[in-house]
Amino acid sequence: ADWRELANRRFNIVSTSRTNRIIREPRPKPYGGADWRAAYRSMSSCSRMPKNRIMSKRSTLFAKGLKGAVLTPGESLPRKRGDFVGVWVTVAHTDDCNTRLIRYPTEEDQESRFIELHLCLQNTRSGYGTVDFDIANASVQIIGSPRDVNDLWFSDVVRSGPYRPKILYRKREGESIRMRKKKCKSFLYPEVGNGRHLYGKESQNESPTDLTCTCDHLNNSGSLSCLTTLQPFEFVIVSVHVPCAPDMRFETEFLSRAICLYIPVRWNNGANQSKYKKPAIDCLASAPFLPEADIWKYYMELPGDCLTLTDRDGLVSA
C-alpha cells in the first residue's frame, strides 16, 4: 500500500471522482510490475508523465526532459546532477496544423507567427526540497533562420500580453503552486535579457541588465509569476507561446527545426529543514525534441498543400 501511494503521488494514476472517491482500484501489472515497487521503478525508469486531464496518454510527446540531466551556464553538454526535474512537451494543434498567425491592426502589415506548447513540469523528488521553475525565461533552441540555414538561435516564450504563460491544470494536493506577487529577476541569467537571441539579434525592448518580469502577478487570473515553486511530486501544466520564424508556416516546420527546450530551474534542497546547510542548485532543465523522421509519424500531407494529424483524436483546437 505504501508503494502504491508513492506511485500515485508521483504519477497520479488513481482515478477519482469530484468528491475524491476512488472510481477504480488500480493494479500494478498494467504499469509494468508484478507489485507496486516494481511498477514504480518501471515508470520512473522511462520518465512517465503524471496522468492529467490536459496532456492525455493519446497526446504526442514531442519533447521530454532527460532524466536528471541539467545544464549550468557555460556547459555545452548536460550533466547528471540528480533526478529532481520532469519536463514533458506537447503541441496545442490547430485545425489545419498551421502555426498561429497574429496580425496587429495598429501597425501596417505587421504580423507574427507563434506556436502554442503545453508543458508538464514536475518536481520528481519525494523528500525535502522544492523546485523553482523560471517559466518566464524559458526558451527553445532552433536551427535555421531566414538569413542562414545553419544559424542557431533561441526563441524565448512570450512573457506578457494575451499570450503570456497560463496555468491549464495543477495537481490538487494542498496548494500545488505558490506564486510570488513581486517583481523578481531571473536567478540564472542576471546579465541577459529576455529575447536575447531572437532571430540572432538582441532584443531592443529590454535592457540586457534589466530582467524585471513584465508578466502579471495575478493568482486568480491564472497568470504565472516569475518563479513557480513546486513541492515534492507536485506538477503543473502550463501553456506557453513560442515565436516562430516567418517561414515556419506549419507545425512540422517548427518541430523539425526545434532542437531543445530550456527552462531555468532552482532546486532548494530543504536547507530550512536540515542542519546541513547546502546552497541551492541553479541550472537549466532541458527537453530535447524528437528528430524530424519521428515527427512525420504523427502528420500526413494532403493535396492542396495541406497538413493534418494521423490521429485526429489528438487535436486540440484553438
TAMOHU-V769672 format. One record per run of one state. SS is the DSSP state (2 for helix, 1 for strand, 0 for the rest). FROM is the first residue (numbers start at 1). TO is the last residue. If there is no record, write none. Layout:
SS,FROM,TO
SS,FROM,TO
This chain:
0,1,1
2,2,11
0,12,14
1,15,16
0,17,21
1,22,24
0,25,28
2,29,31
0,32,35
2,36,45
0,46,62
1,63,71
0,72,78
1,79,80
0,81,84
1,85,91
0,92,97
1,98,98
0,99,99
1,100,104
0,105,109
1,110,123
0,124,129
1,130,143
0,144,151
1,152,157
0,158,160
2,161,163
0,164,165
1,166,170
0,171,176
1,177,179
0,180,197
1,198,198
0,199,200
1,201,201
0,202,222
1,223,223
0,224,227
1,228,230
0,231,234
1,235,244
0,245,249
1,250,250
2,251,255
0,256,257
1,258,268
0,269,280
1,281,289
0,290,291
2,292,295
0,296,298
1,299,302
0,303,305
1,306,309
0,310,311
2,312,314
0,315,318
